[in-house]
Amino acid sequence: RDKSESATAIADMLAGAAATLVHDGISTPVDVVKQRMQLFGQEGYKGGIFSVAGKIFREEGMRAFYVSYPTTLAMNIPVFAVYFATYENVKRRGEPPH
């Protein structure tokens, strides 16, 4: 394995990690709303997604949406770094020579 392949693999892993930061930054608050709606149902969390999100924000602040973000990143960054690097490597090896 030469240095350019190693550099490419590292770049692919960093791309996977960056994608995870963005993805989880969006999906974590949505997941909090979903969990609250599932957990409490009609007990104080009536209405749709936006009314539940508003209630959480008013009562607990923005922090409530991101309490689990560090844990989520700790789980997902290694997984998706390896996933992206593996996917890109397999894709490159399957391409016809130029």
Secondary structure as UniProt FT lines:
FT   HELIX           3..40
FT   TURN            41..42
FT   HELIX           49..60
FT   HELIX           63..66
FT   TURN            67..68
FT   HELIX           69..94
//
